[in-house]
C-alpha cells in the first residue's frame, strides 16, 4: 500500500482488489472523517472534530471520498460514516464563538450558538437548539447527496450529551430524504426513546455483548462483567433483557476502536497467555459474533486476529497478502456462511416465540444439556425448508464438556464450521453429508457429543 495506507485511495485500492468481497462483509463503517486539529496516525481516532461538514485532508480530497463510496457500491458494499455530534475538540475549534448569541459572549468562556457546557471529551454541542440541529442534519444530508453514503453511526448518544429530540428529528428527516438510510447509535445506556414509532429505531452498539464476551474469553472480569453464566444466553438473543424492545437491531462485536483486541485481553491473564490460546480464543470470539442474533461487526485487523492495543488503528498486514494467513482464510469462509444461510441472519421481534429459535443447551438446563457449565446451543429454523435448519453450539469452559444434543430433525447434519475449519457445501466448498465430521441421527437426537474447551460449531441439516 505504501503512501496510500490510511487514506481514501488506499481503501479504494482494497475495494478494487476484491479484498472485502473475499472477506464476505457487506458494509464498511468508516471512522470519523471531519477535519481535526492534529496529524493523522496510528493513535488518531478522529473523535475531536472541528467542522462537521469537512473532510479530513490527511485522508484525501472530497473527490477521493466520492470515489471510495462509488467503488464500494460497485462491489456491493454499503458505506457508513461515524458522526461525532455530541462534542468537538478544544483546540483550533472553528465553530467556537463563530456566532455569538449576545455581545458579552465575546469575552466569556461561553462558545456561542453551537455550544453549551463541556464533556469529558471536549466542548458540548448544544443539540437542543433548532439552529444547531439544522446544521447537523444538513451535514448528514450533504454526506448522502454529495458523497452517496448509505448511513451513519452516531457517537455516544447518551441523553445528557446528545438531545434525543434531535436524534428523532434527524431520523425522520433522513428517512424522508433516503428511505433506506442506515442509522446506528452508540446507545450504551439503552435509552428506549430512540424507538421512533415502535421497532424502527436506531440500531444499537451492544456493549453488553462486547464486555461479557471478553470476560468469557479472557477468563477474568471485564468492565463489570464476570466470567460466569450471568447474561450468557441473553447476549446471543439480541441482549433482550438489557436492551429496548427493538433488540433485533443490536450490533454485536468483540473488538472496537476503544478496547484492546481479544489476544491482548487473553494475554493479560497469566493462565491464558499462550499463542495457541490467543488464536483459539480469537476464533471463538469471531465465531460467536457471526452466529449471535443481531448484526455482526468486525474491527479492522480482527480477520487476522491482530494483537492490537486499545485506541490503535493500525496493524501489521501479512507480508505475503491476506491469503497467506490461516486465520484470515478461516474467517472469510466463516463470514460467507452467514451470507449464504438465512438461519444465521434471523431477525424480527421474537424468533423464539414464533418457532424459529430454540435453546437446546444452557447453564440452566440439566447436566446432560450443559447444566452448570458455560455452554450454549440453539436450533434455528428460519422457514419451512428442512435444508435451511441450523444448529449452533458454543463452549466457553477451559475444559471439554460432553452433552446430549436435540438436533430437532432426523438425518445427517453437516459440520459447516468450528473454531479450526470452515467448509461449506458445493458450490462454495467441498463439504458433504459423507464427510466423517457429519452427525447422523435416526430420531433427531445425538448423545455424547463432546464440546472441546473454548469451542464453537455450526451444523446444517443436509439429508434424511
C-alpha positions in Angstrom: 0.0 0.0 0.0 2.9 2.4 0.7 2.0 6.0 0.9 -1.7 5.2 0.3 -2.1 3.4 3.7 -4.6 5.1 5.9 -6.1 7.2 3.1 -9.3 7.1 1.0 -7.2 6.0 -2.0 -5.7 3.1 0.0 -9.2 1.8 1.0 -10.3 2.2 -2.6 -7.4 0.0 -3.8 -8.5 -2.7 -1.3 -12.1 -2.5 -2.7 -10.9 -2.7 -6.3 -8.7 -5.7 -5.5 -11.8 -7.5 -4.2 -10.5 -7.8 -0.6 -13.8 -7.0 1.1 -15.7 -9.3 -1.2 -13.3 -12.1 -0.4 -13.7 -11.5 3.3 -17.5 -11.6 2.9 -18.5 -8.3 4.6 -21.4 -6.2 3.2 -20.6 -2.8 4.7 -17.7 -0.6 5.6 -18.1 1.6 8.7 -15.5 4.4 8.5 -14.1 6.2 11.5 -14.9 9.9 11.8 -13.8 11.9 8.8 -14.4 15.5 9.9 -11.3 17.8 10.0 -9.4 17.6 13.3 -6.6 19.8 14.6 -3.9 17.1 14.7 -2.0 14.9 12.2 -3.4 11.5 11.5 -1.5 8.5 12.7 -1.9 5.1 14.4 -3.4 6.7 17.5 -5.6 9.3 15.8 -9.2 8.2 16.1 -11.0 11.3 14.8 -13.2 11.9 17.8 -12.2 15.6 18.2 -13.8 17.2 15.2 -13.7 21.0 14.5 -16.0 21.4 11.5 -18.6 18.7 10.9 -19.1 19.0 7.1 -15.4 19.0 6.2 -13.4 16.0 5.1 -10.0 15.4 6.8 -7.3 16.4 4.4 -4.9 13.8 5.7 -7.2 11.1 4.3 -7.5 12.7 0.8 -9.7 15.1 -1.1 -13.6 15.1 -1.3 -13.3 13.5 -4.7 -11.2 10.7 -3.2 -14.1 10.0 -0.7 -16.6 10.1 -3.6 -14.5 7.6 -5.5 -14.2 5.3 -2.4 -18.0 5.2 -1.9 -18.9 4.8 -5.6 -16.4 1.9 -5.9 -17.7 0.3 -2.8 -21.2 0.4 -4.3 -19.9 -1.2 -7.5 -18.6 -4.1 -5.4 -21.8 -4.5 -3.4 -20.6 -2.7 -0.2 -22.6 -0.1 1.8 -20.6 2.7 3.4 -21.4 4.2 6.8 -19.8 7.3 8.4 -19.2 7.8 12.1 -20.6 11.2 13.1 -19.4 12.9 16.3 -22.2 15.3 17.1 -22.0 15.3 20.9 -18.8 17.3 21.3 -15.9 19.0 19.4 -12.2 19.2 20.1 -11.0 22.0 22.3 -8.1 23.1 20.1 -8.4 25.2 16.9 -12.2 24.9 17.1 -13.5 27.0 14.2 -17.1 26.9 15.5 -16.2 28.3 18.9 -17.7 31.8 19.1 -18.4 31.7 15.4 -21.9 33.0 16.1 -22.4 35.0 19.3 -25.8 34.9 21.0 -25.1 38.1 22.9 -22.3 40.7 22.9 -20.9 39.6 26.3 -20.0 36.2 25.0 -17.0 37.6 23.2 -15.2 38.0 26.5 -16.6 35.0 28.4 -15.9 31.3 28.4 -19.1 30.5 26.5 -18.8 29.2 23.0 -21.6 30.9 21.3 -24.5 29.5 19.4 -23.2 26.0 18.8 -22.1 25.1 22.4 -23.5 24.6 25.9 -21.0 23.5 28.5 -18.4 20.8 28.4 -18.0 17.0 28.3 -15.1 14.7 29.3 -14.2 14.6 25.6 -14.5 18.3 24.7 -16.9 21.2 24.2 -20.6 20.0 24.4 -22.5 20.7 21.2 -25.9 22.3 22.0 -28.2 19.9 20.1 -31.2 21.2 22.0 -31.1 24.3 19.7 -33.1 24.2 16.4 -30.4 26.1 14.5 -27.7 23.6 15.7 -29.9 20.7 14.7 -30.4 22.2 11.3 -26.6 22.4 10.8 -26.1 18.8 11.8 -29.0 17.4 9.8 -27.8 19.3 6.8 -24.4 17.8 7.3 -25.8 14.3 7.1 -27.9 15.2 4.0 -24.7 16.6 2.4 -22.9 13.3 3.0 -25.8 11.4 1.5 -26.3 13.6 -1.6 -22.7 14.7 -2.3 -20.8 11.6 -1.3 -23.6 8.9 -1.7 -23.0 7.3 1.7 -25.6 4.8 2.9 -25.9 5.7 6.6 -24.3 6.8 9.8 -23.1 5.7 13.2 -23.6 8.4 15.9 -21.1 8.6 18.7 -22.2 8.5 22.3 -25.9 9.2 22.1 -26.4 9.4 25.9 -29.3 11.9 26.5 -27.2 14.3 28.6 -24.7 14.6 25.7 -27.0 14.5 22.7 -30.6 15.6 22.5 -32.9 12.7 21.7 -35.5 15.1 20.3 -32.7 16.0 17.8 -32.0 12.3 17.0 -35.6 11.5 16.4 -36.0 14.6 14.2 -32.8 13.7 12.3 -34.0 10.1 11.8 -37.4 11.4 10.4 -35.8 13.8 8.0 -33.1 11.4 6.8 -35.5 8.6 6.2 -37.7 11.0 4.2 -34.7 12.0 2.1 -33.4 8.5 1.8 -35.8 5.8 3.0 -33.2 3.0 3.2 -30.7 5.1 5.2 -28.9 3.0 7.9 -28.8 4.6 11.4 -26.7 3.2 14.2 -26.4 4.7 17.7 -23.8 4.2 20.4 -26.7 4.0 22.7 -24.9 2.4 25.6 -27.4 3.3 28.4 -30.1 1.7 26.2 -32.4 4.7 26.3 -35.7 3.3 24.9 -36.9 6.6 23.4 -34.8 6.0 20.3 -37.5 3.7 19.2 -39.3 6.1 16.9 -42.7 4.5 16.2 -42.1 1.0 17.6 -39.4 -1.1 16.1 -37.9 1.2 13.5 -35.4 2.9 15.8 -31.7 3.2 15.6 -29.6 0.0 15.5 -27.6 -0.1 18.8 -24.0 -0.9 19.6 -24.2 -3.7 22.1 -21.7 -3.0 24.8 -23.0 -5.9 26.9 -22.1 -8.4 24.1 -18.6 -7.0 24.0 -18.0 -6.9 27.7 -19.4 -10.3 28.5 -17.6 -11.9 25.6 -14.3 -10.5 26.7 -14.9 -11.7 30.3 -15.6 -15.2 29.0 -12.7 -15.3 26.5 -10.2 -13.8 29.0 -11.5 -15.9 31.9 -11.5 -12.9 34.1 -13.8 -9.9 34.9 -14.0 -7.3 32.2 -15.7 -3.9 32.5 -18.0 -5.1 35.3 -18.9 -8.4 33.6 -17.8 -11.6 35.3 -16.6 -14.9 33.8 -19.8 -16.7 34.7 -23.3 -17.6 33.3 -24.9 -14.3 34.1 -26.1 -12.7 30.8 -24.5 -15.6 28.8 -27.6 -16.6 26.9 -29.0 -13.1 26.8 -26.1 -11.7 24.7 -26.8 -14.2 21.9 -30.5 -13.3 21.8 -30.3 -9.6 21.0 -29.3 -8.9 24.7 -33.1 -8.7 25.0 -33.3 -8.4 28.8 -30.9 -5.5 28.8 -32.0 -3.6 25.6 -35.1 -1.9 24.4 -37.9 -3.7 22.5 -36.2 -3.2 19.1 -33.4 -5.5 20.1 -33.3 -7.2 16.7 -31.2 -4.1 15.8 -28.3 -4.8 18.1 -24.8 -4.5 16.7 -22.5 -7.2 18.2 -18.8 -7.1 18.4 -15.8 -8.3 20.5 -13.3 -5.7 19.3 -13.7 -2.0 18.6 -11.6 1.2 18.5 -11.8 1.9 22.2 -10.9 -1.5 23.6 -8.0 -4.0 23.2 -8.3 -6.9 20.8 -9.1 -10.4 22.0 -5.4 -11.6 22.0 -4.4 -8.6 24.2 -7.2 -9.4 26.7 -6.4 -13.1 26.7 -2.7 -12.4 27.1 -3.4 -10.2 30.2 -4.4 -13.3 32.1 -1.3 -15.5 33.0 -3.5 -18.6 32.9 -4.3 -18.0 29.2 -1.2 -16.1 28.0 -0.2 -18.6 25.3 0.0 -18.1 21.5 -2.2 -21.1 20.8 -4.8 -19.9 23.4 -4.8 -16.4 21.9 -5.5 -17.9 18.5 -8.3 -20.2 19.7 -10.0 -17.6 21.8 -9.8 -15.1 18.9 -11.5 -17.7 16.7 -14.2 -18.3 19.3 -14.8 -14.6 19.6 -15.2 -14.1 15.9 -17.4 -17.2 15.5 -19.6 -16.0 18.4 -20.0 -12.6 16.8 -21.0 -14.1 13.5 -23.6 -16.5 15.0 -25.2 -14.2 17.6 -28.7 -12.9 16.8 -28.2 -9.3 15.7 -25.8 -7.6 13.3 -22.1 -8.7 13.5 -19.3 -6.1 13.3 -15.6 -6.8 12.8 -12.9 -4.4 13.7 -10.1 -3.9 11.1 -7.4 -6.5 11.8 -9.7 -8.9 13.6 -9.8 -11.0 10.5 -6.1 -11.7 11.2 -6.5 -11.9 15.0 -4.2 -8.9 15.2 -2.9 -8.2 18.7 -3.9 -4.6 18.7 -3.9 -2.4 21.9 -6.8 -0.1 22.6 -7.1 3.1 20.5 -4.6 2.0 17.9 -5.9 2.0 14.3 -3.0 0.2 12.6 -1.8 -3.4 12.4 0.8 -5.4 10.6 -0.6 -6.6 7.2 0.6 -10.1 6.3 3.7 -9.6 4.1 2.6 -12.2 1.6 -1.0 -10.9 1.5 -4.2 -12.0 3.4 -4.4 -15.4 1.6 -1.2 -16.4 3.3 -2.8 -16.0 6.8 -4.6 -19.1 8.1 -6.8 -17.1 10.5 -7.9 -14.9 7.6 -8.7 -17.9 5.4 -10.9 -19.4 8.1 -12.5 -16.1 9.0 -13.5 -15.3 5.4 -15.1 -18.7 4.9 -17.0 -18.3 8.2 -18.3 -14.9 7.3 -19.5 -16.1 4.0 -21.5 -18.8 5.7 -23.6 -16.1 7.3 -24.2 -14.5 4.0 -25.4 -17.8 2.4 -27.6 -19.3 5.2 -30.8 -17.4 6.3 -30.7 -19.2 9.7 -27.6 -17.2 10.6 -29.3 -14.0 9.8 -32.6 -14.5 11.7 -34.1 -11.2 12.8 -37.5 -9.9 13.9 -39.0 -9.2 17.3 -39.3 -12.7 18.8 -37.9 -15.6 16.8 -38.2 -17.9 19.8 -41.9 -17.0 20.2 -42.6 -17.7 16.5 -40.8 -21.0 16.4 -37.7 -20.0 14.5 -35.3 -20.2 17.5 -35.0 -22.8 20.3 -32.4 -23.3 23.1 -31.0 -26.8 23.3 -28.0 -26.3 25.6 -27.5 -23.9 28.5 -26.3 -23.5 32.1 -29.9 -23.5 33.4 -30.7 -27.0 31.9 -29.9 -30.5 33.2 -26.3 -31.7 33.3 -26.6 -33.6 30.0 -27.7 -30.4 28.4 -24.9 -28.2 29.7 -26.3 -27.5 33.1 -23.9 -25.6 35.4 -21.5 -25.1 32.6 -20.6 -22.1 30.3 -22.2 -23.9 27.4 -24.9 -22.8 24.9 -26.7 -24.4 22.0 -29.7 -23.5 19.9 -31.7 -24.6 16.9 -32.5 -22.2 14.1 -35.4 -22.8 11.7 -35.8 -19.6 9.5 -38.6 -21.2 7.4 -40.3 -24.4 6.4 -37.4 -25.8 4.4 -35.5 -28.6 6.2 -32.3 -27.7 4.3 -32.2 -24.3 6.0 -32.2 -25.7 9.6 -29.0 -25.0 11.5 -27.7 -25.8 15.0 -25.1 -23.6 16.8 -23.0 -24.9 19.8 -20.6 -22.9 22.0 -18.4 -23.9 24.9 -16.6 -21.2 26.9 -15.2 -23.6 29.5 -11.5 -24.2 29.6 -12.3 -27.9 29.7 -14.2 -30.3 27.4 -17.9 -30.8 28.1 -20.0 -33.8 27.0 -23.6 -33.1 26.2 -26.6 -34.7 24.5 -27.9 -32.8 21.5 -31.5 -32.3 20.5 -30.9 -31.6 16.8 -34.6 -31.3 16.1 -34.7 -33.5 12.9 -33.6 -37.0 12.0 -31.0 -37.3 9.2 -27.5 -36.1 8.5 -26.1 -32.8 9.9 -23.0 -31.4 8.1 -20.5 -29.5 10.2 -20.1 -26.2 8.3 -17.7 -24.7 10.8 -15.9 -25.0 14.1 -13.0 -22.9 15.5 -10.5 -24.7 13.4 -12.2 -25.3 10.0 -15.0 -23.7 8.0 -16.0 -25.6 4.9 -19.3 -25.0 3.0 -21.1 -27.5 0.8 -20.8 -27.0 -3.0 -20.5 -24.8 -4.9 -18.7 -22.8 -2.2 -16.9 -25.6 -0.5 -16.1 -29.3 -0.7 -18.2 -30.5 2.3 -20.9 -33.1 2.1 -23.1 -35.4 4.1 -20.5 -38.1 3.6 -17.8 -36.2 5.4 -16.6 -38.0 8.6 -17.4 -35.0 10.7 -21.1 -35.1 9.9 -23.6 -36.2 12.6 -26.1 -38.9 11.8 -29.3 -39.2 13.8 -32.3 -41.5 13.5 -34.5 -39.6 15.8 -33.3 -36.1 15.9 -31.1 -36.7 19.0 -27.3 -37.2 19.3 -26.0 -38.4 22.6 -22.5 -38.0 24.0 -21.3 -35.1 21.8 -18.0 -33.6 23.1 -17.5 -29.9 23.1 -13.8 -29.3 23.3 -12.6 -26.4 25.5 -13.2 -22.9 24.0 -15.0 -24.3 21.0 -17.9 -23.4 18.7 -19.7 -25.4 16.0 -22.2 -24.7 13.2 -24.2 -27.7 11.8 -26.7 -27.7 8.9 -29.3 -30.4 8.1 -28.4 -31.9 4.8 -30.4 -35.1 4.1 -32.8 -37.6 5.7 
